[in-house]
């Protein structure tokens, strides 16, 4: 897909969390035991899955620092 801001082609990869919940983006997702977390206002974007990082398939434009994903 193309970036909604600048119109350039976006690079497809995965948005995923580290064990402390920080999001990262990469072409592939390293495996790790994940901590399931529930919080107020929690929206399940990806289902809980033991022994995997939470990951979201997404598209990135590094020129204008935009990430687009569906859930
Ligand atoms: Zn862009």
PDB file of the backbone (N, CA, C, O) and the ligand in Angstrom, with CONECT records:
HET     ZN  A 101       1
ATOM      1  N   UNK A   1       0.840  -1.194   0.000  1.00  0.00           N
ATOM      2  CA  UNK A   1       0.000   0.000   0.000  1.00  0.00           C
ATOM      3  C   UNK A   1       0.879   1.250   0.000  1.00  0.00           C
ATOM      4  O   UNK A   1       2.078   1.181   0.272  1.00  0.00           O
ATOM      5  N   UNK A   2       0.263   2.392  -0.309  1.00  0.00           N
ATOM      6  CA  UNK A   2       1.010   3.643  -0.327  1.00  0.00           C
ATOM      7  C   UNK A   2       0.724   4.457   0.930  1.00  0.00           C
ATOM      8  O   UNK A   2      -0.358   4.381   1.512  1.00  0.00           O
ATOM      9  N   UNK A   3       1.716   5.228   1.327  1.00  0.00           N
ATOM     10  CA  UNK A   3       1.594   6.066   2.520  1.00  0.00           C
ATOM     11  C   UNK A   3       0.464   7.086   2.349  1.00  0.00           C
ATOM     12  O   UNK A   3       0.413   7.788   1.340  1.00  0.00           O
ATOM     13  N   UNK A   4      -0.446   7.170   3.335  1.00  0.00           N
ATOM     14  CA  UNK A   4      -1.543   8.146   3.224  1.00  0.00           C
ATOM     15  C   UNK A   4      -1.071   9.585   3.329  1.00  0.00           C
ATOM     16  O   UNK A   4      -1.807  10.501   2.964  1.00  0.00           O
ATOM     17  N   UNK A   5       0.154   9.806   3.826  1.00  0.00           N
ATOM     18  CA  UNK A   5       0.652  11.181   3.963  1.00  0.00           C
ATOM     19  C   UNK A   5       1.422  11.636   2.734  1.00  0.00           C
ATOM     20  O   UNK A   5       1.129  12.686   2.161  1.00  0.00           O
ATOM     21  N   UNK A   6       2.429  10.825   2.323  1.00  0.00           N
ATOM     22  CA  UNK A   6       3.294  11.292   1.234  1.00  0.00           C
ATOM     23  C   UNK A   6       3.098  10.501  -0.055  1.00  0.00           C
ATOM     24  O   UNK A   6       3.641  10.890  -1.090  1.00  0.00           O
ATOM     25  N   UNK A   7       2.338   9.401  -0.027  1.00  0.00           N
ATOM     26  CA  UNK A   7       2.022   8.663  -1.236  1.00  0.00           C
ATOM     27  C   UNK A   7       3.081   7.676  -1.697  1.00  0.00           C
ATOM     28  O   UNK A   7       2.885   6.989  -2.699  1.00  0.00           O
ATOM     29  N   UNK A   8       4.215   7.591  -0.979  1.00  0.00           N
ATOM     30  CA  UNK A   8       5.253   6.632  -1.360  1.00  0.00           C
ATOM     31  C   UNK A   8       4.833   5.219  -0.980  1.00  0.00           C
ATOM     32  O   UNK A   8       3.981   5.030  -0.112  1.00  0.00           O
ATOM     33  N   UNK A   9       5.445   4.209  -1.644  1.00  0.00           N
ATOM     34  CA  UNK A   9       5.170   2.814  -1.307  1.00  0.00           C
ATOM     35  C   UNK A   9       5.618   2.523   0.114  1.00  0.00           C
ATOM     36  O   UNK A   9       6.708   2.925   0.520  1.00  0.00           O
ATOM     37  N   UNK A  10       4.783   1.826   0.871  1.00  0.00           N
ATOM     38  CA  UNK A  10       5.112   1.499   2.262  1.00  0.00           C
ATOM     39  C   UNK A  10       5.740   0.117   2.336  1.00  0.00           C
ATOM     40  O   UNK A  10       5.452  -0.747   1.507  1.00  0.00           O
ATOM     41  N   UNK A  11       6.598  -0.091   3.326  1.00  0.00           N
ATOM     42  CA  UNK A  11       7.255  -1.380   3.526  1.00  0.00           C
ATOM     43  C   UNK A  11       6.426  -2.197   4.512  1.00  0.00           C
ATOM     44  O   UNK A  11       6.075  -1.711   5.587  1.00  0.00           O
ATOM     45  N   UNK A  12       6.111  -3.447   4.141  1.00  0.00           N
ATOM     46  CA  UNK A  12       5.288  -4.290   5.000  1.00  0.00           C
ATOM     47  C   UNK A  12       6.147  -5.027   6.018  1.00  0.00           C
ATOM     48  O   UNK A  12       7.225  -5.519   5.683  1.00  0.00           O
ATOM     49  N   UNK A  13       5.680  -5.104   7.248  1.00  0.00           N
ATOM     50  CA  UNK A  13       6.385  -5.835   8.301  1.00  0.00           C
ATOM     51  C   UNK A  13       5.437  -6.059   9.462  1.00  0.00           C
ATOM     52  O   UNK A  13       4.224  -6.137   9.268  1.00  0.00           O
ATOM     53  N   UNK A  14       5.983  -6.164  10.683  1.00  0.00           N
ATOM     54  CA  UNK A  14       5.167  -6.446  11.858  1.00  0.00           C
ATOM     55  C   UNK A  14       5.437  -5.454  12.969  1.00  0.00           C
ATOM     56  O   UNK A  14       6.586  -5.146  13.288  1.00  0.00           O
ATOM     57  N   UNK A  15       4.347  -4.957  13.558  1.00  0.00           N
ATOM     58  CA  UNK A  15       4.409  -4.195  14.788  1.00  0.00           C
ATOM     59  C   UNK A  15       4.274  -5.223  15.904  1.00  0.00           C
ATOM     60  O   UNK A  15       3.326  -6.009  15.898  1.00  0.00           O
ATOM     61  N   UNK A  16       5.202  -5.235  16.865  1.00  0.00           N
ATOM     62  CA  UNK A  16       5.135  -6.234  17.933  1.00  0.00           C
ATOM     63  C   UNK A  16       5.641  -5.637  19.235  1.00  0.00           C
ATOM     64  O   UNK A  16       6.281  -4.586  19.240  1.00  0.00           O
ATOM     65  N   UNK A  17       5.349  -6.313  20.339  1.00  0.00           N
ATOM     66  CA  UNK A  17       5.765  -5.793  21.640  1.00  0.00           C
ATOM     67  C   UNK A  17       6.966  -6.549  22.189  1.00  0.00           C
ATOM     68  O   UNK A  17       7.149  -7.739  21.936  1.00  0.00           O
ATOM     69  N   UNK A  18       7.767  -5.830  22.939  1.00  0.00           N
ATOM     70  CA  UNK A  18       8.794  -6.473  23.751  1.00  0.00           C
ATOM     71  C   UNK A  18       8.122  -7.021  25.005  1.00  0.00           C
ATOM     72  O   UNK A  18       6.919  -6.836  25.184  1.00  0.00           O
ATOM     73  N   UNK A  19       8.879  -7.697  25.882  1.00  0.00           N
ATOM     74  CA  UNK A  19       8.282  -8.245  27.099  1.00  0.00           C
ATOM     75  C   UNK A  19       7.732  -7.158  28.008  1.00  0.00           C
ATOM     76  O   UNK A  19       6.798  -7.410  28.769  1.00  0.00           O
ATOM     77  N   UNK A  20       8.294  -5.948  27.947  1.00  0.00           N
ATOM     78  CA  UNK A  20       7.773  -4.860  28.789  1.00  0.00           C
ATOM     79  C   UNK A  20       6.685  -4.063  28.087  1.00  0.00           C
ATOM     80  O   UNK A  20       6.231  -3.044  28.607  1.00  0.00           O
ATOM     81  N   UNK A  21       6.263  -4.513  26.915  1.00  0.00           N
ATOM     82  CA  UNK A  21       5.118  -3.900  26.251  1.00  0.00           C
ATOM     83  C   UNK A  21       5.463  -2.812  25.259  1.00  0.00           C
ATOM     84  O   UNK A  21       4.557  -2.207  24.687  1.00  0.00           O
ATOM     85  N   UNK A  22       6.746  -2.535  25.030  1.00  0.00           N
ATOM     86  CA  UNK A  22       7.129  -1.513  24.062  1.00  0.00           C
ATOM     87  C   UNK A  22       6.930  -2.049  22.646  1.00  0.00           C
ATOM     88  O   UNK A  22       7.325  -3.174  22.343  1.00  0.00           O
ATOM     89  N   UNK A  23       6.320  -1.245  21.788  1.00  0.00           N
ATOM     90  CA  UNK A  23       6.112  -1.654  20.408  1.00  0.00           C
ATOM     91  C   UNK A  23       7.381  -1.483  19.590  1.00  0.00           C
ATOM     92  O   UNK A  23       8.137  -0.530  19.780  1.00  0.00           O
ATOM     93  N   UNK A  24       7.598  -2.407  18.690  1.00  0.00           N
ATOM     94  CA  UNK A  24       8.672  -2.285  17.715  1.00  0.00           C
ATOM     95  C   UNK A  24       8.119  -2.683  16.364  1.00  0.00           C
ATOM     96  O   UNK A  24       7.034  -3.256  16.270  1.00  0.00           O
ATOM     97  N   UNK A  25       8.862  -2.381  15.327  1.00  0.00           N
ATOM     98  CA  UNK A  25       8.460  -2.751  13.976  1.00  0.00           C
ATOM     99  C   UNK A  25       9.640  -3.432  13.307  1.00  0.00           C
ATOM    100  O   UNK A  25      10.767  -2.942  13.386  1.00  0.00           O
ATOM    101  N   UNK A  26       9.390  -4.564  12.647  1.00  0.00           N
ATOM    102  CA  UNK A  26      10.459  -5.272  11.957  1.00  0.00           C
ATOM    103  C   UNK A  26       9.855  -6.139  10.867  1.00  0.00           C
ATOM    104  O   UNK A  26       8.649  -6.385  10.845  1.00  0.00           O
ATOM    105  N   UNK A  27      10.699  -6.591   9.977  1.00  0.00           N
ATOM    106  CA  UNK A  27      10.226  -7.477   8.915  1.00  0.00           C
ATOM    107  C   UNK A  27       9.862  -8.850   9.453  1.00  0.00           C
ATOM    108  O   UNK A  27       8.963  -9.513   8.934  1.00  0.00           O
ATOM    109  N   UNK A  28      10.565  -9.271  10.496  1.00  0.00           N
ATOM    110  CA  UNK A  28      10.266 -10.545  11.152  1.00  0.00           C
ATOM    111  C   UNK A  28      10.230 -10.312  12.653  1.00  0.00           C
ATOM    112  O   UNK A  28      10.773  -9.325  13.149  1.00  0.00           O
ATOM    113  N   UNK A  29       9.588 -11.227  13.376  1.00  0.00           N
ATOM    114  CA  UNK A  29       9.395 -11.066  14.814  1.00  0.00           C
ATOM    115  C   UNK A  29      10.150 -12.161  15.557  1.00  0.00           C
ATOM    116  O   UNK A  29       9.884 -13.341  15.331  1.00  0.00           O
ATOM    117  N   UNK A  30      11.088 -11.804  16.440  1.00  0.00           N
ATOM    118  CA  UNK A  30      11.787 -12.831  17.209  1.00  0.00           C
ATOM    119  C   UNK A  30      10.868 -13.480  18.234  1.00  0.00           C
ATOM    120  O   UNK A  30      10.019 -12.809  18.820  1.00  0.00           O
ATOM    121  N   UNK A  31      11.030 -14.771  18.453  1.00  0.00           N
ATOM    122  CA  UNK A  31      10.188 -15.487  19.408  1.00  0.00           C
ATOM    123  C   UNK A  31      10.604 -15.241  20.845  1.00  0.00           C
ATOM    124  O   UNK A  31      11.790 -15.052  21.114  1.00  0.00           O
ATOM    125  N   UNK A  32       9.669 -15.238  21.766  1.00  0.00           N
ATOM    126  CA  UNK A  32       9.965 -15.068  23.197  1.00  0.00           C
ATOM    127  C   UNK A  32       8.701 -15.451  23.967  1.00  0.00           C
ATOM    128  O   UNK A  32       7.603 -15.440  23.410  1.00  0.00           O
ATOM    129  N   UNK A  33       8.860 -15.791  25.253  1.00  0.00           N
ATOM    130  CA  UNK A  33       7.673 -16.015  26.082  1.00  0.00           C
ATOM    131  C   UNK A  33       7.042 -14.672  26.365  1.00  0.00           C
ATOM    132  O   UNK A  33       7.716 -13.768  26.858  1.00  0.00           O
ATOM    133  N   UNK A  34       5.780 -14.521  26.068  1.00  0.00           N
ATOM    134  CA  UNK A  34       5.135 -13.216  26.205  1.00  0.00           C
ATOM    135  C   UNK A  34       4.333 -13.136  27.498  1.00  0.00           C
ATOM    136  O   UNK A  34       3.805 -14.142  27.973  1.00  0.00           O
ATOM    137  N   UNK A  35       4.246 -11.943  28.059  1.00  0.00           N
ATOM    138  CA  UNK A  35       3.388 -11.715  29.219  1.00  0.00           C
ATOM    139  C   UNK A  35       2.041 -11.179  28.759  1.00  0.00           C
ATOM    140  O   UNK A  35       1.960 -10.129  28.121  1.00  0.00           O
ATOM    141  N   UNK A  36       0.997 -11.908  29.088  1.00  0.00           N
ATOM    142  CA  UNK A  36      -0.346 -11.430  28.740  1.00  0.00           C
ATOM    143  C   UNK A  36      -0.737 -10.314  29.705  1.00  0.00           C
ATOM    144  O   UNK A  36      -0.520 -10.428  30.912  1.00  0.00           O
ATOM    145  N   UNK A  37      -1.304  -9.257  29.184  1.00  0.00           N
ATOM    146  CA  UNK A  37      -1.692  -8.129  30.039  1.00  0.00           C
ATOM    147  C   UNK A  37      -3.124  -7.712  29.744  1.00  0.00           C
ATOM    148  O   UNK A  37      -3.555  -7.655  28.592  1.00  0.00           O
ATOM    149  N   UNK A  38      -3.843  -7.425  30.816  1.00  0.00           N
ATOM    150  CA  UNK A  38      -5.179  -6.849  30.667  1.00  0.00           C
ATOM    151  C   UNK A  38      -5.185  -5.488  31.339  1.00  0.00           C
ATOM    152  O   UNK A  38      -4.643  -5.332  32.433  1.00  0.00           O
ATOM    153  N   UNK A  39      -5.781  -4.524  30.705  1.00  0.00           N
ATOM    154  CA  UNK A  39      -5.829  -3.170  31.256  1.00  0.00           C
ATOM    155  C   UNK A  39      -7.170  -2.547  30.914  1.00  0.00           C
ATOM    156  O   UNK A  39      -7.865  -3.001  30.006  1.00  0.00           O
ATOM    157  N   UNK A  40      -7.534  -1.480  31.666  1.00  0.00           N
ATOM    158  CA  UNK A  40      -8.756  -0.751  31.344  1.00  0.00           C
ATOM    159  C   UNK A  40      -8.683  -0.253  29.904  1.00  0.00           C
ATOM    160  O   UNK A  40      -7.648   0.246  29.462  1.00  0.00           O
ATOM    161  N   UNK A  41      -9.774  -0.390  29.191  1.00  0.00           N
ATOM    162  CA  UNK A  41      -9.800   0.074  27.810  1.00  0.00           C
ATOM    163  C   UNK A  41      -9.038  -0.819  26.852  1.00  0.00           C
ATOM    164  O   UNK A  41      -8.774  -0.443  25.711  1.00  0.00           O
ATOM    165  N   UNK A  42      -8.687  -2.010  27.328  1.00  0.00           N
ATOM    166  CA  UNK A  42      -7.935  -2.927  26.478  1.00  0.00           C
ATOM    167  C   UNK A  42      -8.735  -3.297  25.238  1.00  0.00           C
ATOM    168  O   UNK A  42      -9.908  -3.653  25.344  1.00  0.00           O
ATOM    169  N   UNK A  43      -8.131  -3.220  24.092  1.00  0.00           N
ATOM    170  CA  UNK A  43      -8.724  -3.681  22.838  1.00  0.00           C
ATOM    171  C   UNK A  43      -7.856  -4.806  22.316  1.00  0.00           C
ATOM    172  O   UNK A  43      -6.655  -4.621  22.117  1.00  0.00           O
ATOM    173  N   UNK A  44      -8.442  -5.963  22.094  1.00  0.00           N
ATOM    174  CA  UNK A  44      -7.660  -7.070  21.573  1.00  0.00           C
ATOM    175  C   UNK A  44      -7.367  -6.841  20.101  1.00  0.00           C
ATOM    176  O   UNK A  44      -8.245  -6.970  19.248  1.00  0.00           O
ATOM    177  N   UNK A  45      -6.145  -6.506  19.825  1.00  0.00           N
ATOM    178  CA  UNK A  45      -5.729  -6.312  18.436  1.00  0.00           C
ATOM    179  C   UNK A  45      -5.241  -7.633  17.879  1.00  0.00           C
ATOM    180  O   UNK A  45      -5.481  -7.953  16.715  1.00  0.00           O
ATOM    181  N   UNK A  46      -4.556  -8.400  18.713  1.00  0.00           N
ATOM    182  CA  UNK A  46      -4.141  -9.746  18.334  1.00  0.00           C
ATOM    183  C   UNK A  46      -4.524 -10.691  19.472  1.00  0.00           C
ATOM    184  O   UNK A  46      -4.447 -10.285  20.631  1.00  0.00           O
ATOM    185  N   UNK A  47      -4.932 -11.926  19.197  1.00  0.00           N
ATOM    186  CA  UNK A  47      -5.287 -12.873  20.248  1.00  0.00           C
ATOM    187  C   UNK A  47      -4.054 -13.306  21.026  1.00  0.00           C
ATOM    188  O   UNK A  47      -2.945 -13.322  20.491  1.00  0.00           O
ATOM    189  N   UNK A  48      -4.258 -13.662  22.312  1.00  0.00           N
ATOM    190  CA  UNK A  48      -3.150 -14.173  23.110  1.00  0.00           C
ATOM    191  C   UNK A  48      -2.695 -15.504  22.534  1.00  0.00           C
ATOM    192  O   UNK A  48      -3.509 -16.341  22.143  1.00  0.00           O
ATOM    193  N   UNK A  49      -1.395 -15.681  22.489  1.00  0.00           N
ATOM    194  CA  UNK A  49      -0.831 -16.876  21.898  1.00  0.00           C
ATOM    195  C   UNK A  49       0.448 -17.202  22.665  1.00  0.00           C
ATOM    196  O   UNK A  49       1.421 -16.454  22.577  1.00  0.00           O
ATOM    197  N   UNK A  50       0.465 -18.298  23.412  1.00  0.00           N
ATOM    198  CA  UNK A  50       1.629 -18.591  24.251  1.00  0.00           C
ATOM    199  C   UNK A  50       2.917 -18.703  23.439  1.00  0.00           C
ATOM    200  O   UNK A  50       2.917 -19.170  22.300  1.00  0.00           O
ATOM    201  N   UNK A  51       4.006 -18.267  24.049  1.00  0.00           N
ATOM    202  CA  UNK A  51       5.355 -18.401  23.481  1.00  0.00           C
ATOM    203  C   UNK A  51       5.557 -17.655  22.170  1.00  0.00           C
ATOM    204  O   UNK A  51       6.358 -18.059  21.327  1.00  0.00           O
ATOM    205  N   UNK A  52       4.826 -16.567  22.013  1.00  0.00           N
ATOM    206  CA  UNK A  52       5.029 -15.708  20.857  1.00  0.00           C
ATOM    207  C   UNK A  52       4.974 -14.255  21.298  1.00  0.00           C
ATOM    208  O   UNK A  52       4.265 -13.926  22.249  1.00  0.00           O
ATOM    209  N   UNK A  53       5.710 -13.379  20.622  1.00  0.00           N
ATOM    210  CA  UNK A  53       5.490 -11.961  20.810  1.00  0.00           C
ATOM    211  C   UNK A  53       4.169 -11.588  20.147  1.00  0.00           C
ATOM    212  O   UNK A  53       3.784 -12.151  19.123  1.00  0.00           O
ATOM    213  N   UNK A  54       3.480 -10.616  20.765  1.00  0.00           N
ATOM    214  CA  UNK A  54       2.326 -10.040  20.088  1.00  0.00           C
ATOM    215  C   UNK A  54       2.839  -9.358  18.839  1.00  0.00           C
ATOM    216  O   UNK A  54       3.812  -8.606  18.889  1.00  0.00           O
ATOM    217  N   UNK A  55       2.189  -9.618  17.723  1.00  0.00           N
ATOM    218  CA  UNK A  55       2.631  -8.976  16.505  1.00  0.00           C
ATOM    219  C   UNK A  55       1.431  -8.567  15.663  1.00  0.00           C
ATOM    220  O   UNK A  55       0.389  -9.224  15.667  1.00  0.00           O
ATOM    221  N   UNK A  56       1.604  -7.476  14.948  1.00  0.00           N
ATOM    222  CA  UNK A  56       0.560  -6.924  14.096  1.00  0.00           C
ATOM    223  C   UNK A  56       1.166  -6.686  12.730  1.00  0.00           C
ATOM    224  O   UNK A  56       2.144  -5.949  12.605  1.00  0.00           O
ATOM    225  N   UNK A  57       0.607  -7.290  11.717  1.00  0.00           N
ATOM    226  CA  UNK A  57       1.103  -7.032  10.371  1.00  0.00           C
ATOM    227  C   UNK A  57       0.755  -5.595   9.997  1.00  0.00           C
ATOM    228  O   UNK A  57      -0.379  -5.158  10.193  1.00  0.00           O
ATOM    229  N   UNK A  58       1.721  -4.866   9.465  1.00  0.00           N
ATOM    230  CA  UNK A  58       1.544  -3.439   9.246  1.00  0.00           C
ATOM    231  C   UNK A  58       2.372  -2.975   8.065  1.00  0.00           C
ATOM    232  O   UNK A  58       3.200  -3.718   7.536  1.00  0.00           O
ATOM    233  N   UNK A  59       2.139  -1.745   7.661  1.00  0.00           N
ATOM    234  CA  UNK A  59       2.927  -1.109   6.610  1.00  0.00           C
ATOM    235  C   UNK A  59       3.553   0.157   7.161  1.00  0.00           C
ATOM    236  O   UNK A  59       2.906   0.923   7.876  1.00  0.00           O
ATOM    237  N   UNK A  60       4.845   0.378   6.815  1.00  0.00           N
ATOM    238  CA  UNK A  60       5.568   1.518   7.367  1.00  0.00           C
ATOM    239  C   UNK A  60       6.082   2.436   6.269  1.00  0.00           C
ATOM    240  O   UNK A  60       6.511   1.972   5.212  1.00  0.00           O
ATOM    241  N   UNK A  61       6.036   3.750   6.524  1.00  0.00           N
ATOM    242  CA  UNK A  61       6.716   4.735   5.692  1.00  0.00           C
ATOM    243  C   UNK A  61       7.744   5.408   6.587  1.00  0.00           C
ATOM    244  O   UNK A  61       7.389   6.190   7.469  1.00  0.00           O
ATOM    245  N   UNK A  62       9.028   5.102   6.360  1.00  0.00           N
ATOM    246  CA  UNK A  62      10.059   5.664   7.214  1.00  0.00           C
ATOM    247  C   UNK A  62      10.346   7.120   6.877  1.00  0.00           C
ATOM    248  O   UNK A  62      10.965   7.823   7.675  1.00  0.00           O
ATOM    249  N   UNK A  63       9.905   7.592   5.698  1.00  0.00           N
ATOM    250  CA  UNK A  63      10.133   8.983   5.336  1.00  0.00           C
ATOM    251  C   UNK A  63       9.334   9.924   6.230  1.00  0.00           C
ATOM    252  O   UNK A  63       9.863  10.927   6.708  1.00  0.00           O
ATOM    253  N   UNK A  64       8.047   9.601   6.461  1.00  0.00           N
ATOM    254  CA  UNK A  64       7.255  10.491   7.322  1.00  0.00           C
ATOM    255  C   UNK A  64       6.823   9.784   8.600  1.00  0.00           C
ATOM    256  O   UNK A  64       5.881  10.220   9.263  1.00  0.00           O
ATOM    257  N   UNK A  65       7.507   8.692   8.953  1.00  0.00           N
ATOM    258  CA  UNK A  65       7.329   7.994  10.227  1.00  0.00           C
ATOM    259  C   UNK A  65       5.855   7.641  10.475  1.00  0.00           C
ATOM    260  O   UNK A  65       5.290   7.960  11.521  1.00  0.00           O
ATOM    261  N   UNK A  66       5.249   6.972   9.478  1.00  0.00           N
ATOM    262  CA  UNK A  66       3.855   6.568   9.564  1.00  0.00           C
ATOM    263  C   UNK A  66       3.756   5.049   9.502  1.00  0.00           C
ATOM    264  O   UNK A  66       4.395   4.414   8.664  1.00  0.00           O
ATOM    265  N   UNK A  67       2.956   4.470  10.390  1.00  0.00           N
ATOM    266  CA  UNK A  67       2.659   3.037  10.357  1.00  0.00           C
ATOM    267  C   UNK A  67       1.149   2.871  10.252  1.00  0.00           C
ATOM    268  O   UNK A  67       0.402   3.510  10.993  1.00  0.00           O
ATOM    269  N   UNK A  68       0.689   2.007   9.325  1.00  0.00           N
ATOM    270  CA  UNK A  68      -0.742   1.772   9.127  1.00  0.00           C
ATOM    271  C   UNK A  68      -1.016   0.291   9.324  1.00  0.00           C
ATOM    272  O   UNK A  68      -0.328  -0.560   8.759  1.00  0.00           O
ATOM    273  N   UNK A  69      -2.040  -0.015  10.142  1.00  0.00           N
ATOM    274  CA  UNK A  69      -2.431  -1.409  10.296  1.00  0.00           C
ATOM    275  C   UNK A  69      -3.922  -1.525  10.559  1.00  0.00           C
ATOM    276  O   UNK A  69      -4.562  -0.588  11.038  1.00  0.00           O
ATOM    277  N   UNK A  70      -4.466  -2.700  10.233  1.00  0.00           N
ATOM    278  CA  UNK A  70      -5.860  -3.028  10.525  1.00  0.00           C
ATOM    279  C   UNK A  70      -5.880  -4.049  11.642  1.00  0.00           C
ATOM    280  O   UNK A  70      -4.920  -4.804  11.799  1.00  0.00           O
ATOM    281  N   UNK A  71      -6.957  -4.094  12.429  1.00  0.00           N
ATOM    282  CA  UNK A  71      -7.112  -5.161  13.409  1.00  0.00           C
ATOM    283  C   UNK A  71      -8.515  -5.678  13.390  1.00  0.00           C
ATOM    284  O   UNK A  71      -8.849  -6.587  14.150  1.00  0.00           O
TER     285      UNK A  71
HETATM  286 ZN    ZN A 101       5.070   8.728   3.904  1.00  0.00          ZN
END
